[in-house]
Amino acid sequence: MDGQGAAGSGVTQAHDRDRGRCVTATPHAYLIAAHADPVQLGRLIAALRHDGARFFIHIDRKSDIAPFRERVSGADIVYIDDRVDVRWGGWSQVAATLALIRAARQAYPLADYLTFMSGTHFPIRSNADRLAYVHGSGRELINIVGVPSTELGKPMTRFTRFFFEGAYRNPTLLKKVRGLLFRAIGKLPLRNPAAHLGGRKLYAGSSWWTLSAEAIGLIEAAQSDSRLTGFFRHTMCPDEAYFQTILGNSPLLDRCVRTDVYTDWSDPVEKPCHLKERHLPLLLDPAFRLSDGYGDGPAHYARKLASSNVDIVDAIEHHLAR
C-alpha cells in the first residue's frame, strides 16, 4: 500500500492476515534500531506489516547499510539518513532514537502511536491483539519507576557519577587506556542531579516503548531544555531514563503502564540472553503476562531473536499463522 495514500486517510483498517479479520486502528509508526542481521530484520517487518504501518529504520553508522537496503525494502519502509555511531551505555543511543522520532514525525505525522524497538524484537501476538490493546486505550507503554530503585537496578549512582561514552568495549589499546581513565573518573560522586533537572524528579525504566503522539510531543519539546539534555549526556544508560524523566514529570504519568516486551535477564553470562527452546511455552501461551516492579501487563513482543536462533522465530511464526 502506498505510504502517502495511507497517511492521507487518517484512519485505516489494520488487517490481521494471520487471523483473517480486521480491527479499526489509527496509523502506527515502528521505529527500529538495528546494526546486524538483515535477514531477521526482514522477518520482523514482515510479521509486523498491516495497513497503516510504517517502518523507520536506523542502521548503526558503524554497519554497512547496503545489505539491509538490498534485502529489506518497500513503500512502507524508510531508512533514515541521520545515522549515529551508537555505543553502549551512552547518549548516542538516545540520539539515534530522537533521529528516528524526527523522521517519523516528518514523514508520517498522522501516526497516533509510535513503537520503538530493536532489530532483535519479534511479535508473539497477532497484529489485531497488539493494536487493540494500544489504540484508543489512552495508555503509554513504557517501563517507569522513581529513582533510586534497588529492586529494578536503577541506583542513584547512575546520575551522581559522570559517565563518558566510549569508556567501555574499546577495540584498540589507546582507546582501552582512555576508557580506563574515564571509568576511574566515573567512580567519583561529582554531580548533583537536582542542579540540572529544574525541579524534575528522576525516573528510569527500559529502552523500549510504545507512546502516543501526545507523549512524543512532550519529548520533542523537552529537547530545547539544554540543562536537561546536557545532564543526561553524561549519565549511564540515558536511554533508560531520559524519556522516563520527561514523561514522569508530565500529566501523562498516570497513563503510563508497563511495556509489553519480554526479555530474559536471568542468564549469568548473556544479559539479556537470546531466546531458546525452553522459552517457547511462555512465548506461545496466549495467557502469558509480564509482572514485576514495573507492573502487570500482556506480552506482545519478545527479544532477543535473530538468525542464530531461527528455530524459535519459525515456531512463533507457525503459532501466529494458526
C-alpha positions in Angstrom: 0.0 0.0 0.0 1.4 3.4 -0.9 2.7 5.3 2.1 1.2 8.7 1.0 -2.3 7.3 0.5 -2.4 5.7 3.9 -1.2 8.7 5.7 -3.8 10.9 4.0 -6.6 8.7 5.1 -6.2 9.4 8.8 -7.8 6.1 9.8 -7.1 2.7 8.3 -8.2 -0.9 8.7 -5.4 -2.8 10.4 -5.8 -6.2 8.8 -4.6 -9.2 10.8 -3.7 -11.6 8.0 -2.9 -14.4 10.4 -6.5 -14.5 11.8 -8.3 -13.2 8.7 -10.1 -10.4 10.5 -9.8 -6.7 10.6 -9.7 -4.2 13.5 -10.1 -0.5 13.2 -6.8 1.2 14.0 -5.2 4.6 13.6 -1.8 4.7 11.7 1.1 3.3 13.6 4.9 4.0 13.2 7.5 1.4 14.1 10.9 2.8 14.9 13.6 0.1 14.6 17.2 0.4 15.7 19.4 -2.3 14.1 23.0 -2.9 13.4 23.2 -6.5 12.1 21.2 -9.4 10.6 19.2 -8.0 7.7 17.5 -11.4 7.3 16.0 -11.2 10.7 15.0 -7.5 10.2 13.1 -8.6 7.1 11.2 -11.3 9.0 10.4 -8.8 11.8 8.9 -6.2 9.4 7.0 -8.9 7.5 5.5 -10.1 10.8 4.5 -6.5 11.8 3.1 -5.3 8.5 -0.5 -4.2 8.4 -2.4 -1.5 6.7 -1.4 1.8 8.3 2.0 0.5 9.5 5.1 2.5 8.5 8.7 1.5 9.4 11.5 3.9 10.1 14.9 2.2 10.5 18.2 3.4 12.0 21.2 1.4 11.0 24.2 2.0 13.2 26.7 4.1 11.4 29.4 1.5 12.0 27.4 -1.0 10.0 27.2 -1.4 6.2 23.7 -0.3 5.3 23.8 -1.8 1.8 22.8 -5.4 2.8 19.8 -4.0 4.6 18.6 -1.9 1.7 19.1 -4.9 -0.7 17.1 -7.4 1.4 14.5 -5.2 3.2 12.6 -2.6 1.2 9.1 -1.4 0.4 7.0 1.7 0.1 6.3 1.5 3.8 10.0 1.5 4.8 12.3 4.5 5.4 16.0 4.1 6.2 16.8 7.4 8.0 19.9 9.3 6.8 20.7 10.7 10.2 22.8 7.7 11.3 24.6 7.7 14.7 27.6 5.7 15.8 25.8 4.0 18.7 27.9 3.0 21.7 26.9 1.0 24.8 25.5 3.0 27.7 25.9 6.4 26.1 23.9 9.4 24.8 24.3 8.1 21.3 21.5 5.6 22.0 19.2 8.5 22.8 20.5 10.5 19.8 19.6 7.6 17.5 16.1 7.3 19.0 15.5 11.0 18.6 16.6 10.8 15.0 14.0 8.1 14.4 11.3 10.2 16.1 12.1 13.2 13.9 12.0 11.1 10.7 8.7 9.5 11.7 7.0 12.7 12.7 8.1 14.5 9.5 7.2 11.6 7.1 4.1 10.2 8.9 2.6 12.9 11.1 -0.8 11.2 11.4 0.6 8.2 13.3 -1.2 8.2 16.6 1.3 5.8 18.2 5.0 5.1 17.7 6.7 1.9 18.9 10.5 1.9 19.4 12.2 -1.5 19.2 15.4 -3.2 18.2 16.1 -5.4 15.3 16.0 -8.4 17.6 12.4 -7.9 18.6 9.7 -10.1 17.3 5.9 -10.1 17.8 4.5 -13.0 19.8 0.8 -11.9 19.4 -1.3 -11.1 16.4 -1.5 -7.6 14.9 -5.1 -7.4 16.0 -4.3 -8.2 19.6 -1.4 -5.7 19.7 -3.2 -2.9 18.0 -6.4 -3.3 20.0 -4.5 -3.1 23.3 -2.9 0.2 22.4 -5.1 2.3 20.1 -8.0 4.1 21.8 -6.8 2.9 25.2 -5.1 6.1 26.3 -2.1 4.0 27.5 1.5 4.9 27.3 3.5 1.7 27.3 6.8 2.5 29.0 8.5 0.9 32.0 8.9 3.7 34.5 9.9 3.8 38.2 11.2 6.5 40.5 14.9 6.6 41.2 16.5 5.1 43.1 15.0 1.6 42.7 17.2 -1.2 44.1 14.8 -3.8 43.0 14.9 -2.8 39.4 18.6 -2.0 39.2 18.3 1.8 38.9 20.7 3.2 41.5 21.2 6.9 42.1 24.9 6.5 41.2 23.9 6.4 37.6 23.2 10.0 37.9 25.6 11.3 40.6 28.6 10.0 38.7 29.9 11.1 35.3 29.6 8.6 32.5 31.8 9.1 29.5 30.7 7.4 26.2 33.4 5.2 24.9 34.7 4.1 28.4 33.6 0.5 27.6 34.0 -2.1 24.9 37.0 -0.5 23.1 38.9 -2.4 20.4 42.3 -0.7 20.4 44.9 -0.3 23.1 44.8 3.5 23.1 41.0 3.5 23.4 41.2 0.9 26.2 43.6 3.1 28.2 41.4 6.2 27.7 38.4 4.1 28.7 40.1 3.1 31.9 40.7 6.7 32.7 37.1 7.6 32.0 35.9 4.8 34.2 38.2 5.9 37.1 36.7 9.4 36.9 33.3 7.9 36.7 33.7 6.4 40.2 33.7 9.8 41.8 30.4 11.2 43.1 30.8 14.6 41.4 27.3 15.5 40.3 24.2 16.9 41.9 21.3 15.9 39.7 18.9 18.5 41.3 21.1 21.3 39.9 20.3 20.2 36.3 16.8 18.9 36.4 14.9 22.1 37.1 12.8 20.7 39.8 12.1 17.4 38.0 12.1 14.1 39.7 14.3 11.3 38.2 12.6 8.3 36.7 14.1 5.3 34.9 13.0 2.1 33.2 13.7 0.2 30.0 14.7 1.2 26.5 11.7 0.0 24.5 8.3 1.7 24.5 5.0 2.4 22.6 4.0 6.0 23.0 1.2 8.2 21.8 1.7 11.3 19.6 0.9 13.4 22.6 3.7 11.8 24.6 6.1 12.1 21.7 5.3 15.8 21.5 6.4 16.3 25.1 9.7 14.5 24.3 10.2 16.8 21.3 9.5 19.9 23.4 12.0 18.8 26.1 14.9 18.8 23.6 15.0 22.6 23.9 16.0 22.3 27.6 19.8 22.3 27.3 20.2 21.7 31.0 18.3 18.5 30.9 19.9 17.2 27.7 23.4 18.3 29.0 22.8 16.3 32.2 21.8 13.1 30.5 24.7 13.2 28.0 26.9 12.1 30.9 24.7 9.6 32.7 25.0 5.9 32.3 22.3 4.3 30.0 20.4 7.6 29.5 18.1 5.7 27.0 16.6 4.1 30.2 16.0 7.4 32.0 15.8 10.4 29.6 12.3 9.6 28.2 11.1 8.3 31.6 12.1 11.5 33.3 10.3 13.6 30.8 7.0 11.7 31.0 7.3 11.0 34.7 7.2 14.8 35.3 4.2 15.3 32.9 0.5 15.0 33.2 0.8 11.7 31.3 2.4 9.8 34.2 -0.9 8.3 35.3 -1.3 6.9 31.8 2.0 5.0 31.8 1.8 1.2 32.1 4.4 -1.4 31.8 5.7 -2.1 28.4 4.8 -5.3 26.5 8.2 -6.7 25.7 9.5 -9.9 27.2 13.2 -10.1 27.9 15.1 -12.8 29.8 17.9 -11.2 32.1 18.4 -14.4 34.1 21.4 -15.8 32.2 24.6 -15.1 34.2 26.7 -14.6 31.1 24.5 -13.2 28.3 22.4 -10.3 29.5 19.8 -10.4 28.1 20.0 -13.8 26.5 18.9 -15.0 23.1 15.7 -16.9 23.5 15.8 -20.6 23.4 13.5 -23.6 23.1 12.9 -23.5 26.9 11.2 -20.1 26.4 8.6 -21.3 23.9 6.0 -22.5 26.4 5.8 -18.9 27.7 6.0 -17.2 24.3 3.3 -19.3 22.8 0.9 -19.1 25.7 -1.8 -16.5 25.0 -2.3 -16.1 28.7 1.3 -15.2 29.4 1.7 -11.9 31.2 4.6 -9.8 32.4 4.6 -8.9 36.1 7.4 -7.2 38.1 8.2 -3.9 39.8 7.0 -2.1 36.6 3.5 -3.6 36.9 1.5 -6.2 35.2 0.5 -6.5 31.6 0.4 -8.6 28.4 3.4 -9.6 26.4 3.1 -8.7 22.8 6.8 -8.8 21.8 9.9 -10.8 22.8 13.7 -10.3 22.4 16.4 -11.3 21.6 15.6 -13.2 18.4 18.0 -13.5 15.4 19.2 -15.8 12.6 21.2 -17.5 15.3 18.0 -18.8 16.9 15.9 -19.0 13.8 14.1 -22.1 15.0 12.5 -20.0 17.7 11.3 -17.5 15.2 10.0 -20.3 13.0 8.0 -21.7 15.9 6.5 -18.2 16.7 5.6 -17.6 13.1 3.9 -21.0 12.9 2.0 -20.4 16.0 0.7 -17.0 14.8 -0.2 -18.5 11.4 -2.6 -20.8 13.2 
